[in-house]
Amino acid sequence: MRKTLFEKILNQDIEWFDKNQSGEFTTTITQNISKIEDGIGEKIGIFIFFEATFVSGIVMALVNGWKLALVCMVSLPLSSAIMSFITWISTKLSKEEMESYATAGAIAEEVLSSIRTVVAFDGQGKEIQRYNEQLVKAKNNNVKRIMFNALSNGLLWFFVYACYALSFWYGVGLILHDKYLPPDQQVYTAGNMTAVFFATIVATWNFGMGTPFLETFGAAKGAAQKVFDVLDSEPIINKKTKNGRKPAKFKSNISFNNVYFSYPSRPDVKVLKGFNLRINYGETVALVGNSGCGKSTCIQLLQRFYDPQVGGIFIDNISIKDMNLTWLRSRMAVVSQEPALFATTIAENIRYGKLDATQREIEEAAKKANAHKFIINLPNGYQTLIGERGAQLSGGQKQRIAIARALVRKPDILLLDEATSALDTTSEAEVQSALDAISGQCTTIIVAHRLSTIRNANVIVFVADGKVVEKGSHAELMAAKGAYHKLVSSQNITDTSEDQDNPKLERTLSLSNKSYSCDNEDNEELEEDSEEQMSKGVLGKVIKLNQREWYATFIGCLSSIITGASLPVYGVVFGGLLGVLAYDDDAVVRQESNMYCFYFLLLGIITGITTFTQMFFFGFAGERLTLRIRRKTFHAMLKQEMAWYDKKQHSVGALCAKLSGDAASVQGAAGVQIGALLNFISTLLISCIFSLYKNWKLALLLLSFAPLILFSIYFEQKSLQSDAKKNQSMLEKSSKITVEAISNIRTVVSLGCEKVFQDLYFKELLPYQKTAERKAHFRGIVLGMARSLLLFAYAAALTYGAVVIMNKELDHGTFFQVTEVVIVGSWSIGNALSFSPNFHKGLVAASKIFSLLERVPLIRNISNPLKTTWENDNVEYTQVYFSYPTRSSVSVLNSLNLFVPKGKTVALVGASGCGKSTIIQLLERFYDPCYGEITVDDVDIKLMELRKLRSQIGIVSQEPNLFDKTIAENIDYGANHRKVSMEEIISAAKSANIHQFIMSLPQGYETRLGTKGAQLSGGQKQRIAIARALVRNPKILLLDEATSALDNESEKIVQEALDNAKKGRTCITIAHRLTTIQDADVICVLKEGFVAEIGTHTELLERKGLYYKFYKLQSGQG
């Protein structure tokens, strides 16, 4: 089912993903499937055994005495009606619970995949609250479900015992009535009635034993509804169909004919309005225009992510709707604005472009993309693991690998959506040269803002308001002096700038070869060792974590002991009643039997109440525990330093699996499972004491079978403990694949790699399946042994009892009491055995969770942080050395010295991977330097209060992370430390030049953005991110390629807003476009982790060094 579900999800169309939260699918695949597995696994076999025994018992009872049998079964219709109602309501509540947990899972995935944004804006508290709201909804639904199940079980036990009372009273009357009839007319005798009672009791007992499983089945049914909603959904655009044309001669002449289009999630907003364009084979066509005008939409429509509402798209005069979709996409290669890389090696990431690519082809593609040099400088070269979403690489490095992935494909149609936006000037020139070289071999569509990227295109198309406004070559459009001419004019870089009265920012350019490496204090082995040690005392820690519900736990424990004691008491009463039938005096028989019937009724009332209180209070405490563990685990995750997230075992998928799977499994080591354990202990102890007291010989004979049963349980538990750990690890690995594939679904679809990820997922599941099969065989043997041992015990008891009763060594009553008490106690062992897998699974999960809860983050507040006045916002880096913890042998910063005076803007430029973004991350304290110090206001930032430091910093990153919230909430996120008014939100949006677009949307600022802001263009997302930073009103502003995704007109307006925002603030800006930094107070050129050049724009041009070369390349003169 996991395989089928994952395959179904990957084969949905993009519209389906727009309408569903991708984070919910992780919960569906992990938690919901686990519930279904629980519901259709071994429990269903045990349940069938119970029900088969029930049916055969009823048949035997009817054969031996139908009148008495019918009276014995009088409670069954009522019990069945109650169970049907409870199952229905349990399924309904379980489905609602699953929906809440799915939403919580989506929130967790969104937050963990955007952890740097969350931490930078101090959003942990807000996200924990958002996550907790969904957990509370789920808990409330589950508590209701538990209450109904507890009530039904309590009523069932009462009906069972009340029915015993009625049946015995009626049965004794039948015996006394038939006693004086001729032998051939006697229907009911003591032996006959005993057979009916035994058959009925075995039937009703097994019926009662099977009822707890109905809760599991109800939960499984609720989970199954959610799963089958996905399995039953059919994509509108079906890529699995083998139908469709595959033209033998594919010239790739493309035409858009009168295309109108709106995104399905926003049908009221027209993106393309009569778009017409023809592109001939081998041409390079550039689409330019303002953000949101429909450029990227054209690329998505060409890949058939969506179909236009009006008009059509044709290739070689064939509608793309008539082509085989998989074949069509295999002829294209796409490089998107935000490149999606996968948590595998660099070589494998490039190979995704062409699955059968050789190492030589991979290296050739990397050379063309100007990536080969930096790759071979890595310790493991092409076999370097790049982390989740390529976290170990800079933006430019990721973009070059994405370009290599496209080039290795050797496509007929090449689609470049801001493909070089993240590259430095030198890399862009070299990559552009490679792209120009292959442009004649394929049809190329470019979406770009940089003039250097588009000026050599055969045709440049200016798009505005979803239509083609003008088109032609660069020279033709410049001569026309229309919209394109205006765009180009805004990009010109001035050769000179007026000298400003700035203090000289001199520093010593240290080229020291000294190297420092960060010790990875928190290595994987230590964590694993800690986890092993934790498992020893974990049960006590679980109980301690549940101590707030001590009253519920106390009532549950007391109820469990009483409920457990009721079983041997039942044996005593039942055995005593059977013994009464051996008396000759009818009056004594009637009197004694009436007394025992009253005991049965009393036992029914007590057991009914204690069963209800046991299930409800333990269930309530268990749900509170689950909520607390999920919340604490999520909180613990959000406290960890960034290096912790960089580790491969802490991928978003693995962490989401821990939240949804491990946290839920912990309840298996507490709550209801503790109740079952106390039932077992109470039953066994009282059974042993009573039976040994009444007749030690018979008791020892029966108890001699107990060690064999316990011995089988012990070995089974040891096996389960080992298997549970392996299963958890395997499911975490598979969850990592599902999250990675689903969260990057557009890239997966573009590459046609659905089958690749399915195979990877299946490969991770195969060991899990083999372990499950081995466990099933072993448990089958153990359960079979436990059941058969009970029958052997009965046979031994009856054989021995017949002898001692005939020899007058034992009376009937004592024999039946001892036998029933011991057998009932042994049955409790079998019942406890059926719940033992959950108990061990819970202990393993709890061990892993406590390992995280007790982990101390390496970057945290010190006990007595220094207070700063923030009057002097100078930022200084002194002799800073840094390597990322996961690649400690690769030095990123080498003896970096940098001084940023208060209120001044320092721009950082340099080749991709030179350390620019690392400088910003160190200031945010995402990492700490390996050596050296960073000070703000002359105070080492390690000595500052972490939250206070980050509250004074605003950041706009190269790849903006927006959340599935409203636009207003996303902007408000910039100031989580205070309440933001709507006026401030609007003001920030106006400053970021996004207000007008927002107001054009049907719901304005209340428009939800979808997962990762999927409903917006790259430029629109970037402007909302800028508004988010501006509303923070920070003292230090960090701009990491803040305007890289904007068109020139928007960039000019936003740059003015940023220039205004910089006034009075200390600012560090990173950019490749020199137009955005030429007015900076100081420009620092970085090379190999140190400052190679420093000065103003004019000064650096006069020196004719590295900066001068960048300038010449970007202005088209290089």
N, C-alpha and C positions, 0 to 999 in steps of 0.2 A: 504494500500500500504506500509506503514511503517513496518507493521508486516511481510508482504510477502518479502519485500526487506531484512530485518534483518535476517529472516529465510534463505533466499537464500544465503546471504553472509556467514552465519555460516556453511552452508552445502557445501561450495566450498572445493576443495582439497587444500593441502598446496602449491602445485605448483602455483596455481592461486594467492595465497597471495604473493608468492615470486615475481611474475611479476607485481603486483599492489601495490601501496602505501596504507598501511592500514589507514593512516590519511585521505585519500581522501574519504573513505567510510563514515566518520562522516559528512563531508560536503554534501555528496550525500543524507544521511538519513535526515539531518536537513534542510539545505537550499534548496536543489533541491526539496524535497518532499513538503516543504512549498510553493514553486513556483507552483508546480503542484496543490496543494490544493487550491491555490489562483485562478488557471486557471480553475479548474473544480468545484469550490465551488459555492457560491451564485451568483458570477458574471456571470456564464454561464446561470443561470436562468434568470437574468436580461437581459442578451444579447439575449436570446431566446425570451423574452417578446418584446424587441425592434424590433427584426427581424420579429416576428409574426405580430406585428403592422404594420411594413413596408409592408409585403406581403398583408395583408388585405387592407391596404390603397391603394396599387397599383390596386388591384382587383376592389375596389370601384370606383377608378378614371376611369378605363377602361370601367366599366359599364355605368358611367354617361357621358362619352365623350372620345372615344378612341383616336381621333386625338389630342386633347389637352393633353390627358394623355401621349401619346407617346412623344410629345414635352417636357412635364414636366420631362420625364424620360430620356431625351437625355444624361444626364451626367452619368447615372448609369453604362453603359458598361465601360466607361473610368475610373470611380471611382473604379469599381470592379477590373479592370486590375491593377490599381495602388496598391490597397490593397493586391492583390495576390502577387505582386512583393515584397511589403514591408513585408508581413508576411513571405515570403520565406527567405529574407535577414535577417530579425529580428531573425528568428529561428536559422540561421547559426551563426550569431554573438553571440546570446545567448548561444549557445553550446560552442563556444570558450571562452566566459566569464566564463561559469561554469567550464571548464577545468582549467582555471587560478585560480579560487577561490578554486577548489578542491586541486590543488597543494599547494596553500597558506595554506589551512586547514591542509594538511599533514605536512607541515613545522611547523605550530603552534603546532600540536600534538607532533611531534618529539621533539621540543624544550621544551615544557612544561613538557613532561614526563622525560626529562633529565635535568631539571632545575638546579640541583646541579652542574652538569658538565659545563653547560653554564656559570653559575655565577662564578665558580671556575676559569675558563679560560678567564673570562671577554669577553665572546662571545656575549653579548647582542646586541652590535652595529652591529656586523656582521649578526646576526640572524634577526634583525629588517630590515636591508638592503635586506637580502634574501627574507624575507616575503613581503617587500614593492615592490620588483621587480615584483612579481606575481600580487600584487594589481594593480600596474600601468598598466600591460597588460590587466587585467580585466576591468579597468576603461576606457582604450582607446577603447576597443571593445564595451563597453556599450554606450560610448558617440557617436560612429558611429551609433549604433542602435537607439539611441534617436534622432539623426539628421534625419535619414530616416523616423522614425515615425512622427516627427514634420513636416517634409516636406509633407508627405502624408496627415496629418490632415489639414494642411494649404490649400493644393490643393483641398481637399474635400469640405471645407467650401466655397472656391472660386467657385467651380463648382456648389454647391447647390444654392448660391445666383445668379450666372450668369444664371443658369437654370431658376430661378424664373423670372429674368428680361426678358429672351427670352419667357418664357411661358405666362407671363402677356401681353407682347406686342402682341404675336400671338393670345392669348385668346380674348383680346379686339377687335382685327380685326375680329375674328369669330363672336363675338356678334353683332358688327356693321353690318356685312354682313348678318346675319340671322334676324336682327331686322325688316326688311321690307318684309320678306317672310311671306306667309300665316302661321297661327299658327300651322297647322298640319305638316308643313315642317320645322319649326324651331327646330334645334337641340341644339344650344347654346344660353342660356339666362343668365342673371346675376346670377340667383339662381343656374342654372345648372353649370355654370363656378365656382361659389363659392364652390359647392360640390366637383368638380374635384380638385380645388386648395387645399381645406381643406384636402381632402383625400391624395393628393400628398404631401402636406406639412407635414402632420402627418407622412407619410411614409418616406420621406427624412429626416425629423427631427429625427425620431427614428433610421434611418440608420446612421445618423451622431452621435447620442448619443451612438450608439453601437461601433463606431470605436475605441474609447480609449481602449476598452476591448481587441481589437485585439493585442495590445502590450503585455497585460498580458498573452493572449493565446500563443503568439509567445514565450515569455519567458518560459511559462509552457511547451511548446512543446520542446524547447531546453533542458530544465531540464529533461524532460521525456526521451529524447534520451539517456542521460547519465544513467538514472535509468534503462531503459529497456536493455541497454548494459549488465548490471549486471544480470537482471532478465532472460535474454535470454541465458546467458552463462551456459553451462552444465559442471559439473566436470568430469574429466577423471576417477578419482577414486570416485565412487558414494557410499557414506556411507548410503544413505537413502533407497537404494534398500533392499527389504525383501528377495531377493534371496541369495543363498549361503548356504554352509553346516554348520551345528552346531553339531559337533560330540558329541555323547552321552558320550563316554569315551574319555576324553581329558587328555592325558598323558604328553603333552607339551615337547615332544622330538623335538628339533629344528635343522634344517640343512640348511646351506647356500651352494648352489651348483653352483660353477663357476660363481659367481656374478660379473658383471661389472656395474659400475654406475657412471654417471656424473649428477650433479645438472642441472635441465633444464635451469636455468638462466646463467650457465657457462658450456655449453655442450662440450667445448674444453678441459676442465680440468677433467681428469679421477681421481675419488676418490678411487673407488674399482676396482681392476684389477685382476679378477680371484680369488675372495675371496671364500675359502672353509672352512667350519667349521661345526662340528656336536656337539650338546650339548644334553646330555641325561637328562631324567626327574630327578628332584631333585638335579642336579648338580649345583654348583656355579662356573661359568666361569668368569674369569677376563680378560678383554682386556686392554693391555698396549701398549705403543708406543709413538712416538713423536706426538706433536700437528699436526693435519691435516692429520694424516695417515688413517683416515676412521673409527675410533672407534665409535664416536657418530652417524656417518652415518648408521652403522649397526643397532643401536637401532631405528633410524627413519624408516629404511626400514622394520624392523620387525613389526612396528606399521602401516605399509602401508601409511606413509605420502607420499612416492613416491614408484614407481615400478622400479626394475632394468631394464636396457636396454637389458642385456643378463643374462642368468641364472635364477635361481629361489630360493625362500625361502619356506621351507616346515616345517609344524608342524605335527607330527605323520604321515608323508609321504603324507600329503595333502597340496597342494599348498595354500598359504595364499590368493592367488587370487580367489580361489574357495570357500573360507569361507565367511560367513556373516560378513561384516566388523564391524558392531556395536557390534555383539556378540564377535568377536575376541578381540576387544579392551577392552571389559568389563572383559576379563580374564587376563588382564595385569594391572600392576601398574608401574608408572614411577616417579622417582625423578630426576629432571634435575639439571645441574650445576648451573643455575641461576633460583632459584625457583620462580614461579609466584603465588602470593597470591592475594586474592581479597578483595575489600573494604567492608568487612562485619566482623562478629565476628569470633573469633578463632574457636569456635565450628562449625560454618557453613563452614569455610574453611576446616576443617578436614572432615566434613560430605560430602563434594563434592566427596570424595573418595568412599563413599558408601551412597547413598541418603537416605536410610532407616535406617541408623545407629542410635542406641540409644545413650543416653548420657553416659551410662556405657561403651559401645564399644568405644566411642570417647575418654574417659578418659584412657581406657586400652591402646589404640594406642598411646596416648600422653605419657604415662608412659614408654612404650617400646622405644619411640623416645627421652626419657630424656627431655621432654618438660613440663610434668605435674607440676613440682615444680615451674618453673618460671611463669607458667600460673596462678596457684592459688595465687601467690604472687601479681598479678595485682589486682587493686581495684575491677574490675568487673569479674575477673576470666575468665572463658571460654566465657563469654558474652562481653569481651573487643573488641571494634572496633579497627582494626589494621591499618586503613587508606589505601589509594590507594597504591597498590603494597607492602603492608605491611610496609609502611614508618615508623610506630611507633616502629618497632622491629629492632634488630640488625641482621646482616647477618646470624649468627649462630642460632638465634631464629627462623628466617624465614625458614631456612633449616630443623630444627627439626619439625616444623609444617608440612612442605611438606612431610617429612618422615612419620609422623603420618598419614597424609592423604593417603599415599600409603599403610601403614600397616593395616589401618581399612578396606581396600578393600579385604584383605585376597586373594591375587591374585594367579593364577596358574603360572604366569610368572612375575618375579620382575625385573625391569630394573633400574639400579642405575648408572646414569651418573655423576660422581664426587659428589655423594650424601652427602658425609661427608667433602667436601673440606672446607666448611665455619665453621666447628665445632672446638672448642678448644679440646685439647688433652683428657681431662677427659670425655667430652661429647661424643667425637668420640669413645672412648673405650666402653662406656656404650651402645651407639647406635649400634656399631659394634657387641657387644654381643647379642643384640636383633635381629639384622639381621642374625647373625650366627644361632640363635636358631630356626628361621623359615626357614632357607635355605633348610633344608631337606624336607620341606612341599611344596616347589615350585621350579621351575627352575629359577635360578638367573643369570643375566648377569650384571657384574660390569665393569664400565669404571672408572679407578682411576689411580692416580700417586703415592699416598702414599703407602709405603710398608705395613704399619699396616693394611690397608684396604684390601689388596689382598693376603697376604701371606697364609691365611687359605683357599683360594679358591681351589676347587677340581682340576681345570685345569686353568692354566695361559697361555694366548695366546698373544704372542708378534706380533704386527702388524706393518708393515713398507711398505710404498709405495702401500697401498691398498691390501696387501697380507698377509697371515699368514706366518711368518718367522720361528717361533718355538713355541712349546706348550708342556706343561707338568705341573707337580706339582712344588711347590716352590723348594723343595729339588732337583728334577730332573733337573730343569733349572739351578740351582746354580752349580750343578755338571757338567753340560755341558759347563759352562763358556762362554756362548755366549752373545747375546744382552741383555738378561734379567739380567745376572750376572753383566754386566757393569752398568745397570740401578740401581740395588740394591746397588752396591758398592758406587755409587755417592750419595746415601741417608744416608750413615752412619753418625752418630753424634759422634763427638769426646768427650771423657770424660773430657779432660783437654784442656786448651789453654794457651799459653804463657801469662804470666802477662805482661800487657801493662802499659806504663808510662802514666797513665791517672790521672787527678785530681779526687779525691773522690767527688762524687756527693751526699753529705750528705744532709739530710733534716729531719725535725721532722715528724714522722709518726703520724699525729693527728688522733685519733679515736673518734673525737668529735661526740656526738649524736645530736648536734644542727642541726636542719633542716630548710631549707628555701624553700619557694615555689614561683614560678614565678607568678606574677599577670598577668592575660591575659587581658591586657588593651584594646585590640581590640576585645572584645567579640562579639558574633554573634548578640545579641540583639541590641547593639549599631549600628552595621552596618545596621540592618534591619530598625531601627528607622530613621537613617540618610537617608536611601533610600526612606522612606515614605515622609520625609520632602522635599527631593530634588524634588519630582514630582510637587511641587507647582510652582516653577519658572523655570521649565526645558525648556519650549519653548523658553524663552529668551536666555538661555544658548546655545541651539541648533543654534539659529539665530546668536549669537555672534561667535560661532565656525565656522560659514559659512561666516564671515564678509570679508575674503579675496576675496570672489567672489561677493563683494557688487555690482559691475557693472552688473554682470549677474543677481543678485537678483533684482536690480533696474529695469533693462530692463524687466525682467520677471513680476515684480509687475505692472509696467506701462502697459505692454501688457495684463495682466490679467484683469486689470480694464477696458481697452478699449474693450477687448473681451467680458467681462461681460456686458458692456454698449451696445454692438452691439445687444444683444438679445431684450431689450426693444425698441431699435431703429428699429429693424426688425418689432416688433409689431406695432410701429407707422406707418412705411411705408406700411406694409401689410394691416393694418386697414384703412389707408388713401386710398389705392388703391381700396379696396372693397367699400369704400364710394363713390368713383368716379363713380362707375358703376350705382349709383342711379341717376346721372344727366341725363337730357333729351337732352342736346345739344351735338351732336356727336363730334363736333370740340373740345369742352371743354373736353369731355371724352378722346379723342385721345391725346390732348395736356397734360392734367394732368397725364394720364396713362404713357405717354412717360417719363415724369419727374420722376415719381415714379419708373419706370423701370431703369432709370439711377441711382437713389438712391440705388436700389438693387445691380446694378453692382459695384457701388462705395463701398457699404457695403461689398460686396464679396471680393474686393481687400484688404480693410482695415482688415477685419476679417481673411482672409487668411494669411496676413503678421503677424498680432498679435498672431494668433494661433501658427504659426511656432515659432516666437520669444519666446512666453510664454513657450511652451513645451521644446524647445531646451535649452534656458538659465536656466530655472529651473531644467531641467534634468541634464545639465552640472554641475550646482552648487550642485545638490544633489549627483552626482557621486563623485565630489571632497570632499564633506562632508563625504560620506561613506568611501572613501579611508582614509581620515584624521582620522576618528573615529576608524576604524580598526587598523590603525598604532598606534595611541595614546593609544588605549586600550591594544594592544599587548605590547607596550612600558611600560605602567603602570603595567601590569602583571609582566614583567621581572624585575621591580624595587622592587617588594615586598619581604619581608623577608621570610625565609623558613617556619616559623610558620604559615604564611598565607596560604601556600600551603598545610599544614598538615590538615587544616580543611576540613571536609567532603563536605561542599558546594563548595569548590574550587578544586574539582577533575578535572583531565585533560578533561574529557568529558564535564563537566559543563562550563569550561573556553572556550573550543573550540566552544560550542554552543553559548556562549556569543559573541565570535568573528564573527561567521558565521551568527547567527540568529539575535541577538540584534543589531549589528552594521548595518546590512542591513535594519532592521525594522525602525531604526531612521529616514531614508529618508521618511518614512510615515508621519512624523511630520514636514517635510520641503519640499522644492523642488516643485514637481508637486502638492502635496496636498495643499500647500500654494496657488498655482495658482488657484486650484479649489475653495478654500475658498474665495479668492478675487473675482473670477468670480461670486460666489454666492452673496457676499455682494454688489458688484457693480450692479448686475442685480436687486437685491431686492430693494436697495435704489432708483435707478432711476425709477424703475417700480412704487414704492409707490408715489414718488414725482410727476411724470408725471400724473398718474391716478387720484390722488387727485386734482391736478390742473385742469384737463380737466372736470371731473365730480365726485364730491366727494361722491355722493349717490351710484352710480354704483361701484365706487372704494371701498367704505366701505363694500358693500355687498360681493364683491369678496374677499377683504382682511380679512373678518370675518373668512374665512376658514384657513388663514395663521397661527393663534395661535394654532389651532388644530394640524397642520402639525409640527410646531416647538415644540409643547409640546411632541409629539410622538418622535421627534428626541432627545430631551433632555433626556427622560427616557431611550431611547435606548443607548445613549452615556454613561450614568452612568452605565448601565449594562455592556456595552462593556469594560469600563475601569476596572471594577472588574474582568471580565472574562479574559481580556488580561494578567493581572498580574498572575492569576492562571495558565493560559496556558503556559506562559513563564517558570514558576517554574516547571511545570510538564514536559515540553520538556527538560529542563536542566537535570532533574533526569533521564529521559530515555536516553539522550545522554551520561550520565555518564556510563550507563550499556553497551551501544554499544561500546564505546571506550575501556572499560575494557575487554570486551569479545573479540573484534577483535584484540587488541594489544597483548593479551595472547592466541591467537587462538590455538597454539600447545598444551598448557595445557588444554584448554577447550575440544579439540578433544580427547586428551589422556584420560581425565576423562569421556568422553561421556556425557558432561554436556550441550550440545547445547540446548536441550529442556528446561533445567533449566533456562538458560539465556533468552531464548525466552519467557518463562512464566514470568520472572521478568520484561522483557521489556513490554510485553503485559499488565501486572498489572499496570505499570506506565502510559501506554497510555490510559487505560480504563477511568479514570476520565476526561482526555482530550477529549475523544470521547463523554462522557456524557455532558460535558460543551458545546461542539460544537453543539450537537443536541439541547440542550436547547436554545442556542443562535440562532440557525437557526429558531426554532419555533417562537421565539420572534421577530426576524428581519422580518420573513415572515408576521407576523401580522402588524408590523409597515409599511413595504413597501406597503402591500396591502391597509392599511389605507391611506397612502400618495397618492397612485395612484387613489383610489376611491374618495378621497376628491376633486381631480382635476376635475373629471367627475361631481361630485355634484356641484362644483363651476360653471362649464359650464352650467349645467341644470338651476341653479338659475339665471345666467346671461341672458340666452336666454329667460327665462320666464319673468324676469323683463324688459329686453330690448324690447320685443315684445309690452309690455304695454306702456312704455314711448315713443317708436317710433310712435305708433299709436296715442298717445295723443300729438304728435308734441313737446314733452319735450326734445327730443334728436334726433340728426340726425344720419344717418347710419354710417357715417365716424367716428364720435366721439365714437359711441358704439363699433365699431369693434376695434378702436385703444385702448380704455381703456381695453376692454376684452382681447385682444391679449397680451397687455403689462403685465397685472396682471397674466394671465395664464402662459406666458413665464417665469415670475419671479417665480411663484410657481413650474414650472418644474425644475428650477435651484435648488430649495430646494431638490427635489427628486434626482437630479444628485449628489449634495453634499452629500446626505445621503448614496449613494452607495460607497463613498470613506471614510466615517467616521470610519469604523473599522480600516483601515490602520493608520489613524491619531492617534487614541487612542493607538493602538499597538506600534506606534512609540514613543509616549510620555512615555509609560511604559518602553520600552527598553532604551530610552535616560536617564531616571531616574536612572536605574541600572548602566549604563555606567558612568554617571557623578559621581555616588557614588564611583566608582573605580578610576576614573581619579583624583578626589580630595582627595583620601585617602593618608595620609602621612605614608610611610613605617616606622616601628618601628626601623629598623636598616638601617641607612643612614649616609651620610657624615655630620659632624657637620659644622657649619658656618666657623670656623677658625681652620682647622685641623693643628696639630703640624707637622712640617717637621722633618724627620729623615734622618740621614746620611747613615744608613744601614751599618755602619762600624763594629758595635758590634751586631751580630745577635743572641744574647742570647734570648732564649724563656723561660718565667717563668710563671707558674700558681701558684697563691697565694690564699690559702683558698677559693678555687672555689667550689661553690655549684651549682648544676644545675638539673632542671626537665624540661622535654619537655612540652611546653605550653598546649598541648592537653591532657597531663596526669600529671598535676601539682602535684598530690598527690604522685607520684612515684619518689623518689629521685634517680637520676642516678649517679651524682658525689657528694661526701660528704667530704668536707674539703680537697679537692685535693691540694697537694703541689708538684710541679714538676719543676725542673730546667734543661734546655737543653742548655749546653754551645755552643758557636759559633764553628762551624766546627766539632762537635761531633755527633755521632749517638746514639740515645736513642731508645731502643726497648720496646714496650709495649706488655705484654702477660697477659693472664688471661682467665677466663671462659667467654662464650658468654654472652653479656648483662652487663658486668662489667664496661663499660664506655670507652673502648678503642677508638672506632670510634667517640664517642661524643667529646673526647679531640681534635681530628682533626677538627671536624665540628665547634667547638668553636674558634679554631685558624683562620679558614677561615671566621669567623663571620657570619656563617649561622644562629647562635643563639648567644645571649649574656648570660653570667652567671647570675644566680639569685642573687648571692652574690660572692664577691671576684673579683680579676682582673687578666687579662692576659697581659703580657708585652712582647714587642719585642724591642730590642735595648733600654731597660729601659723606654719605652714609652707605656702607656696603649693603647692597640689596638683600644679602643673606641674613642681615640683622634686623630687617624691617618686617613689620606685620604683612604677611603675604597678601591678604585680602585688601589691605589699605593700599599697597603698592599697585596692584592691578586696577583698583578703582580709579587711579589717577592716570591710567593709560587707555587710550582709544586706539583700535586697530582696524584697518581694512586690508583683508588678505587678498592674495592673487586669485584664489578659488573661493568665492564667498559661500558660506554655508548658511542657508536660510532654513527655517523650520516650518513644519506643517501647521502653521497658525495663520491668523489674519495678518494683513500688511501692517496694521497698526501695532499688533503684538510683536511683530518682528522688529519694527523700529524701536518700540518701547524696550526691547531686550537690551538695548545699548546701555540702559541705566537701571540695572536690576537692584542697585543699592539704594534707590529712592523711587518715589512715586512720580510718574511723568504725566503731565497734562496732555490733552488732545491738541492744544494749541502748540505745545513744544514739538509734538510729533509732526504736525503739519508744517511747522516752520523748518524742521530738519529736512523734510521731504522736498520742500521748495528749494532749499539750499542745495540739495543733491539733484535738482532738476528732474524729479520723479512725480511731483504733485499732480501735474497736468495729466500724466498717464493714469495715475491712480484714480483720479476723478472721472476718467473716461470709462472705467469699469462699472458694470451694473451695481455692484455692492461697495464700490469705493474702497475706503480703508478697511472695511470688514470682509474684503475678498480673501478667501483662504488660498494659500500658495501651493498646496499639495506637497508631496514628499520632495525635499531638496529644492523647493521652489520651481518644480518642473513646469509650471504653467507660464513661466516668464522666460524671456530671452536672456542671454548672458549679460547684456548691457543693463537691462532692467534689474536683474538680480544685483549687479554691482552697485547700482545707484541706491537701491534699498539698503545695501550693506554700508554705503557711505553715510546715508541718513542715520543708520543705527549708531555709527561711530560719532556723528555730530551731536546727537541728542545726549550723549554721555557727558559732553562738555569737559573733556579731559585736559590735564596740564601737559601731558606728553602725547603726541599724536604719531602713530606708526602707520605708514602707508606702503604696503607691499604690492606694487603694481596696481594701485587703487583704480586707475582709469584704463587699464589694458583692454578691458572688454567693451569700452565705449566707442561709439562712432565719433568722428571728429567734432561735429557740432555739439554733441552732448559733452564730449571731453572738454571742450573750451569753456562751456558754461559751468560744468562741475569743477574744473580746475580753478575757475574764479572763486567758486564757493570754498574749495579747499584752501586757496590762498588766503581768503578771509578767515577761515577756521584756524589757519596757522598763526595768525597774528596773536602775539602774546603767549604763544605756546612753543614749547620745545618740540621739534619735529624731526623725525628720521624718515626719509622716503626712499623707496627702492623703485627704480624704473629703468626700462630699456629705451623708451621713447625720450629722446633728449629734449623735446619740446616741453616736457612736463617738469624738467629739473634745471633748465638753464638759468632760471632766476633764483635758484637756491643760494643761500648765503655761502655755503661751502659744498663742493663736490669731492667725494672721495672715490678714487678708482681702486677697487680691490683686485688682488691677484694672488691666488693660492693661499688665501686666508690672512693676508696682511694688507695694509694700505700701501699701495705702490705710488699713487699720486694724490695730491690734495691741493685744492685751490678753487677759485671761482671759475665760471664758464670761460671768461675771457683769458684768465691766466693759464688755464689748461690748454686752450687752443694755441696760445703763444708758445708753449713748451713743445708742442708737436710730438707728444708722447702717445700713450695708450688711448687717452680720451680723444685726442685729435683723430686717431684712426677710426674710433667709433663714430665720430661726427661725420667724417668723410663717407664712410659706408652707409650711414643712415640717410644722408642727404643725396645719395646717388652719385657721389663723386669718387667713391673708392674703387 
